[in-house]
Amino acid sequence: MERLHCSKVCLFQPSSNLKIRVVVLQEKYRGLSREDQAIAARLERLKESHRPEPAPSQAEIETRLQGLKGDRPPPPTEQEMAARLAQLKGNITFTQK
C-alpha cells in the first residue's frame, strides 16, 4: 500500500489488486438491486465453500474395500444353516459326518 501524506490525516491508497477486484465485482453485479447483490454474493460464497471432493483413485478404493472385508470366516454351508434352523425351532436333527 502506498501512503499519501496529508497535513492532518494519513491516507492509504488501495493496492492495484484491490482496485481490480472492486471493478470486477461492480461489473458483475451491475443492474442488480442491493438485495439481489447480497443474494448473489452469498450464493457465490456458498458455491466456493461446497466444492466437491475429488473422486478416490482405484488404489484408494481397493485399500478401503480390503479394510472393510477384513478376515471373515467363510459363510455357513447349507447343512449348517439347516441344523441352526432346526435347533432354533426345537427340532433335533442328526447330521451325517
C-alpha positions in Angstrom: 0.0 0.0 0.0 1.2 3.4 -0.8 0.9 6.0 1.9 -0.2 9.5 0.9 0.8 12.3 3.3 -1.6 15.0 4.3 -1.2 17.7 6.8 -3.9 16.3 9.2 -4.7 12.7 8.3 -2.6 9.9 6.8 -4.4 8.2 4.0 -3.7 4.9 2.3 -4.1 4.3 -1.4 -5.6 0.8 -2.1 -3.4 -1.7 -4.0 -3.9 -2.3 -7.7 -5.2 -5.8 -7.0 -7.9 -4.4 -4.7 -8.9 -1.9 -7.3 -9.2 -4.6 -10.0 -11.3 -6.8 -7.7 -13.7 -3.9 -7.0 -14.1 -3.1 -10.7 -14.8 -6.8 -11.5 -17.4 -7.1 -8.7 -19.1 -3.8 -9.8 -19.3 -5.1 -13.3 -20.6 -8.5 -12.2 -23.4 -7.1 -10.1 -24.3 -4.1 -12.3 -28.1 -3.7 -12.7 -28.9 -5.7 -9.6 -30.7 -4.2 -6.6 -28.9 -4.2 -3.2 -30.9 -7.3 -2.1 -30.1 -9.1 -5.3 -26.4 -8.2 -5.0 -26.4 -9.6 -1.4 -28.1 -12.8 -2.6 -25.7 -13.2 -5.5 -22.7 -12.7 -3.2 -24.0 -15.2 -0.7 -24.7 -17.7 -3.4 -21.1 -17.3 -4.7 -19.7 -17.9 -1.2 -21.8 -21.0 -0.8 -20.6 -22.4 -4.1 -17.0 -21.8 -3.1 -17.5 -23.4 0.3 -19.2 -26.6 -1.0 -16.6 -27.7 -3.6 -16.9 -31.5 -4.2 -14.0 -33.6 -3.1 -12.1 -35.3 -5.9 -13.1 -38.9 -6.5 -10.9 -41.5 -4.9 -8.4 -43.4 -7.0 -8.7 -47.1 -7.8 -5.9 -47.9 -5.4 -7.7 -46.0 -2.6 -11.0 -47.8 -3.3 -9.2 -51.2 -3.2 -7.5 -50.3 0.1 -10.8 -49.3 1.7 -12.5 -52.4 0.4 -9.8 -54.6 1.9 -10.2 -52.8 5.2 -13.9 -53.4 5.2 -13.7 -57.0 4.2 -11.1 -57.9 6.8 -10.7 -61.6 7.8 -14.1 -63.1 7.8 -15.0 -66.7 8.3 -16.5 -68.4 5.2 -20.3 -68.4 5.0 -22.1 -71.4 6.5 -22.9 -74.3 4.3 -26.4 -75.4 3.5 -26.3 -78.2 6.1 -25.0 -75.9 8.8 -27.9 -73.5 8.1 -30.4 -76.3 8.2 -29.0 -77.5 11.5 -29.2 -74.0 13.0 -32.8 -73.6 11.8 -33.8 -76.9 13.3 -32.1 -76.0 16.6 -34.0 -72.7 16.7 -37.3 -74.5 16.0 -36.5 -77.0 18.7 -36.2 -80.0 16.4 -33.4 -82.4 16.9 -31.7 -83.5 13.7 -28.9 -85.9 13.1 -26.2 -84.9 10.7 -24.0 -87.2 8.9 -20.3 -86.7 9.0 
